[in-house]
Amino acid sequence: MTPLQQCYYRKAIEHLYAWPEDFDRLNLAMSAIAQLSGAGVGHYVAVDLATRQLTESCITVPALIKADQEYRDYFGTIDPRIEWYINAALAQWRCDQDRYDLRFVRQNEFYNDYLIHYGFCRTTATVLRRTERIVECVVLVKARDAPDYTASSLQLLSCISSHMVRAAHLRARLRELEAQQKASEQTLSVLPFGVVWLDQQGQVCWMNASARCSLASSDGLGIRQNKLFASNTNVDRLLQLALRQSLWATPRTGQALRVNRRDLPWPLLVSILPMTRPTGEACGVAGQGPCALVIIQDTAIRAMTQPHLLAQMFGLTPAEVRLAQALLENTTVEEFATSQGVSRTTVRTHLAHLFAKTGTSRQAELVRMLGLIIGFVTMDGSNTALLS
């Protein structure tokens, strides 16, 4: 490589491995790769194998965003190169100059009305990732009057293609982990007791709405400098000991304690459970992954009315609470609108707010989730038996 090519290569590597966390870095990586190979434009496409529709795309030249949209809307469906490109081996570069001669190019709608229309002609592409459903490719496009791809330019591209494949798989894995985390957090967020994740240093990583509500007033239990503490000195001593035994002792052990409150007669029941420590690869930076689970059970829930409980857990307005209770009683939207003297449009607006606040998307899902929560906290003694 020449010094200039080495510079493009280093830039491409840097941006490729930043791409899994920042999609915009892919354009910067493709720009460097295009310059490395003598191409003018880089185009990333993710193709749905069942429908041949593009699920994701980006292009390196801002002035060609319209061209990218046209490709998504129509030209991608008539692109003669697609089948040939997506069936290549991972990291293998295929050039259309090896498959389509100039006679074909002059007669083909895709080349004439799309590539040549925008001032381009020859392309080369490589597959970054393939699943049963999706294929991800990067296509490098040359200007219409540029020479064909040479063996030396393809050799340069082969030096970086393995990094492109690795970055694409890292991004896919990261998205999978993020989806799993989101699903877990959505599940934990609607539980009728507090859930707090602590990292290896005892810092709070995440908490659900119930925990946030229980800890907000620091009545009995609170958060200071992003760590749990008890307002009573003696109880705090026990709490910190329990946290140390769960996080750092050998062997690590779980603990449970009762935390009395200053303003309410109902105590908090706290359980601290050691969890498997994530590796540096799983949590990114050592010590930042969840290492202990704290469950906070508020025995005051038994004293709450159903409307108060729903309002506190999800931040519902009185109108939204009334609609939630009606749905739990199998009342239809139309019946509720009539009984409340409001329009169906207004009720549907309240229903949309309920979906957003509870993390649900369908009425049956909403009713099922609310029913489970109400049933759980109203079972005789069940909300104290779990952790006592």
N, C-alpha and C positions, 0 to 999 in steps of 0.2 A: 504493500500500500504506500501511496505517497503521503507526505505529512498532512496534506489537506484531507485525503481520504481517511486517514487515521483520526483526524478531528471529527469528521462526520460520523465515523464508527463509534467513537466514544460518546458523542452526543446521543446517538441512537440508543446505545445500551442504557445510558442514564435515564432517558425518557421511557424506554420500554419497561423498566422495572419499577417506574413510578406510576405507570398506567393502571395496574390493578386497583390502586386507591384513588386515582384521578384520571377520569376518562379523557380529559382535554390533553393530557400528556401524549396520548396516542398520535394525535396530529403532529406534534413536534417530533416524535420518533419517526413517523412516516416521512416527514419533510427531510430529515437527515438521511434516511435510507434512500429516498429518491435522489438526493444530491450525490450520495455515494455511488449510485448506479448510473447516473446520467439521465434519469427520468425527470419528468416535470411535475407530476402530481401523484400523490398517494391516496388511495381510496379503500377504506375498510368497509366490508359488508358482512353481515351475519344473515344466512339464508335458512329459512324454514324448509326442510327437505320435503315435507308433505305437500305444502302449497306453493313452493318456490317463491314465496314472498319474502321481502327483506324485513327482518325484525329489528335491525340496528344498522346504522351506517354513519360514516363521517368522511369528510374530504379535506385535504390539506389547504386548499386555496379558497379563502372566503368568497371570492367572486364567483366560485363554482357551486355555491350552496344550492342555487336554483337547479343546476345540472344534477346534483345529488338527489334533490327532491323528485325531479323528472325520472331519474333512474328508479327510485322507490315506487313511484306511481305507475310507471308504464314500461320504460325501456328495460328494466330488470327482468320483466316477464318474457321479452323477446330476445334477450342477450344470447347469441349462439355459443358463447364461450362457457357459459355457466356449467353445463354438465361436464365438460372436459376439465375445467378448473377444479371443481369441487371433488372430483374423483381421483385427484392426484394424491400421492403420499404426503404425509405431514412434512413440512419444510422443503418440499420439492418445488422448484420454480419452473413453471410452464409458460412458454412464450407463444402468443397467438401467431407470430410470424412463421412458426413451425407447422401450423395447422391450416391457416387461411392465407391463400395467395391474394395478390392485388386484384385479380379479377373478381374473386368472391367479395372482397371488401367493397369494390365499386358498386356491386349489385345488391348488397345486403342493407336492409332498412336500418338496423341498429348502428352499423358503422357510418352510413351516410347521414342519417337524420340525428344521430346523437354524437358519436365520437368526432367525426370529421366536422360536424356542425360547430362543435366547441373548439376546433383547432387541434385535435389529437388523432392518433391512429393506432400505433402499436402498443401492446400491453404485455406485461408478464404478471403472474399471480402465484401465490403460495397459500396453502391451507395451514392455518394456525391451530385449529382445534376442530374435532369432529365428534358428534354424539349421534345417537339414533335419530335425533330431532333437528339438530342445528349444525351447520358448518360455518366456521368463521374464516374469512380470507382477507388478505391484503393484495390489492391490485396496484401496480405501478404503471403509469401511463406516460407515453412519450408524445412530444409535439408532432404534428403531422409531417413536418419536413425533417425530423430528426432521423438519424440512422437507426437500423435495427439493433436489438440487443446483441452484444458480443459475448464470446466465451469468457473474456476477462471480467466483464461487468456481472455476468451470472456467477462467476467464481466469487466475486466480492459479496454478492447477495447470499451465497451459500454459507459464508462465514458468519452471517448474522441471523440466518433463518432459525437456528436452534434456539437462540435467545428469544425470538419472536414467539415461537411455540411455547417455550417455558413461561413467558410472561402471560400469554393467553390462558394457560392452564392455572396459573396462580390467581389470575383475576376471577376465573370461574369458581375456583375453590373458595376464594374470599367472599364472593357473592352468595355461595351456598351457605357458608358459615353465618353470614349476616342475615340470611333468610331464616336459618334455624334459630338464631338469637332473637330475631324479631318475633317469631312464632312463640318461643318460650316466654318472652317478656309479655306478649299479649295474653298468654294463658295465666301467668302469674299476676298480671295487673288486675284481674277481675276476682281474685280470691278474696273472701271476706275476712282475711287476717293479713297482717303485715308481713312482707317478705323483703329482707335486706341481704344483698350480697356484699361480702367484705373481701378485700384483696389480702395479699400476704402480709402487708403492713398494718392491717386492721382498718384501712380506709374504706369508706362506703363506695362501692362500684355502681350500685343500682338499687333502687327500691320501688315498690309498687305504690299505688295510690293510697291503699289502706295504711301502709307503714308511714308514708308522708303525713297522713292525717294524724296518726297516733303520736308522731314525734314532733309535730309542728309547735305545740305549746310547751314542750319540754316538761310536761307534768308527769314526773316519775322517770321518764326516759326521754333523751333528746340527742341531738348531734352538735358537737363542738369541734371545730377544726377538722370537719369531715370524719369524725370518729364518734362512736356511740358512748354515751355516758349516762349515769343515773344521778338524779338530783340529790338523792340521799347519800351522804358520804359512805356510810357502811355498806349500803347496797351497791354503790359504785365500786367499792373495793372487791366485792364478790363478782360483779360483772366483769371487771378487768381481769380478774383471775380466770374466770370462765373463758374469756376471749383468748388469753394466753394459752390455756390448755387446749383450746380448739385449733389455734393457729400454729403454735410453735412447740408444744410439748412432744415428748417421745414416749409412748405413742400418743397421738392426738386423740382427744376424747371430747364427746359432746357433753353439754351441761344444760341444766334448766333452772330457772329461778323465778321467784314471784317479786314483782316490783309494785309496791304501793304508791298511790298517787296523792298529791297534795290537795287537789280540788275535787276529786271524784272518789266515791267510796269503792268503785270497782277497780281491782288491780289489773296490771298487765302481766300476762304469763309469757315468759321469754325462754325460747329454746335456741341453743347455739350448736350447730352441727358442723363438724369438719367435712370438707369436700375434697375430692382428688385435686391436687395441685396441677394446674395446666403447665405444659412445657413452655419454654420461651417461644417456640414456633407457634403454639396455639394461641397465646395471649399477646404476642408482639413484643412486649418489654417485660422482663422478669419482674414478678411481683404485682403486675397489674391485672392478672386474671382473677376470677372468683375463687377464693380458698375456703370460705366459711359461709354457711347459710344461717341467718338469724330469722326466726319466726316469732312474730309479736302478736299475741292473741289478746284482744281487747275484750274483757268480760263485760264491758258496758254495752256491747252490742245487744246482749239479751234484753236490756232495758229500753232499747230504741224501738220506736214504732217503725213499721215498714216504710212509710214515706221518708222518715228521717234517715233510715239506713240507706235507701237508694240515693237520696240527695247527697249524703256524705260521701258515699263510695264513688259516685260518678260525677258529682258536681251538677246535678240536674236542677232545673228550675221547677217551681211548683207545677206549672203546666205539663212539663215533661214527666214529672213524677206521676201525675194523674193519668197520663196516657200509658205509662209503663204498667201501672196497677190495672188499668182497664184491659190491656193486652194480656196480662196474666190471668184475667178472669174470662178470657176468650171473647172479649168484646171486639167487634170489627171497627175499622177506621170510620166507616160511615155511621155506625151506631154511636160511636164516641162523639163524632162531630155533631150529631143531632142532640145528644144528651147535654153537651156543653154549650150548644147554641153558637158554634163557630163553623167556618167553612171547611170542607174537606182539604182544601189547599193548605189552610193553616195547620191542620192536623198532620198532613204529610210533611210539612216543614218541621214540626216537632219530632216526627218520626225520624227524619233525616238527622236531626240533632242527636237523637237517641243512638242511632247507628254510629255516628262519629264519636260520641263520648264513651260508648261501651266497646268499640272496636269490632262491631258486628256489621254485616252487610245485608242480611235478609231478616224479615220479620220472624220467621220460625226460629232462626238462630238466636235472635234477641230474646224471645220468649223462653226458649230452652235455657239460656244462660241465666236470665233473671230468676227463673224458677229454681234452678239448682242452688243459686246463692241464697234465696229466701228460704228454701227448704233446709239448707245446711245450717243457717244460723238460728232457725226456729226449732230445730230438733232438741228435745229435752236434754240438757246437759252436754250436748255434743260439742259445743264450742269451748267447753272447758276440759272435757275428757281427753281431747287430742294431745295436749301438752302437759297436763298435770301429772 
